[in-house]
Amino acid sequence: MRSLVPWSSPDDLARALTAAPDALSAYEVLSFTHRKEYVAWVESAKRSATRSRRIEKTVEMLEEGRKAP
């Protein structure tokens, strides 16, 4: 599988995107800046529950076609 971003992406986000092909397709066509915004939003969560919710929300937003969180 090719890397989702040219720098280190969170494994849990990569797994969630891989499990949702429509979200992954949407993510892959985003600009570097928009991808970085999603990753930063997920990684800025302090609690694991918040991080999990953000990952779920990321998948939903990408499937809806939103470019940034």
C-alpha positions in Angstrom: 0.0 0.0 0.0 1.4 3.4 -0.8 1.8 6.0 1.8 -1.2 8.3 2.4 1.0 11.3 3.0 4.7 12.0 2.3 5.4 12.3 6.1 4.4 10.1 9.0 0.6 9.6 9.2 -1.0 8.1 12.3 -1.5 4.3 11.9 -5.1 4.5 13.3 -6.1 7.1 10.8 -4.5 5.1 7.9 -6.4 2.0 9.1 -9.7 3.8 9.2 -9.2 5.3 5.7 -8.2 1.9 4.3 -11.4 0.4 5.7 -13.5 3.1 4.0 -12.6 3.2 0.3 -14.7 6.3 -0.5 -13.0 8.3 2.2 -9.6 7.0 1.1 -10.2 8.1 -2.5 -11.4 11.5 -1.3 -8.3 11.8 1.0 -5.9 10.9 -1.8 -7.1 13.7 -4.1 -6.8 16.4 -1.4 -4.0 18.8 -1.6 -1.1 18.3 0.8 -2.3 21.2 3.0 -5.8 19.8 3.4 -4.4 16.3 4.2 -2.1 17.9 6.8 -5.0 19.7 8.4 -6.9 16.4 8.9 -3.8 14.7 10.4 -3.1 17.7 12.7 -6.7 17.7 13.9 -6.6 14.0 14.7 -3.1 14.3 16.4 -4.1 17.3 18.5 -6.5 15.3 20.5 -5.3 14.8 24.1 -7.5 11.9 25.0 -7.8 8.6 23.1 -11.6 8.9 23.1 -11.4 12.3 21.4 -8.9 10.9 18.9 -11.2 8.0 18.1 -14.2 10.4 17.6 -12.1 12.6 15.4 -11.0 9.7 13.2 -14.6 8.6 12.8 -15.6 12.2 12.0 -12.7 12.5 9.5 -14.0 9.5 7.6 -17.5 10.9 7.6 -16.4 14.3 6.4 -14.2 12.9 3.6 -17.1 10.7 2.4 -19.3 13.9 2.3 -16.6 15.6 0.3 -15.4 18.2 2.8 -11.8 19.3 2.2 -10.9 20.3 5.7 -12.1 19.6 9.3 
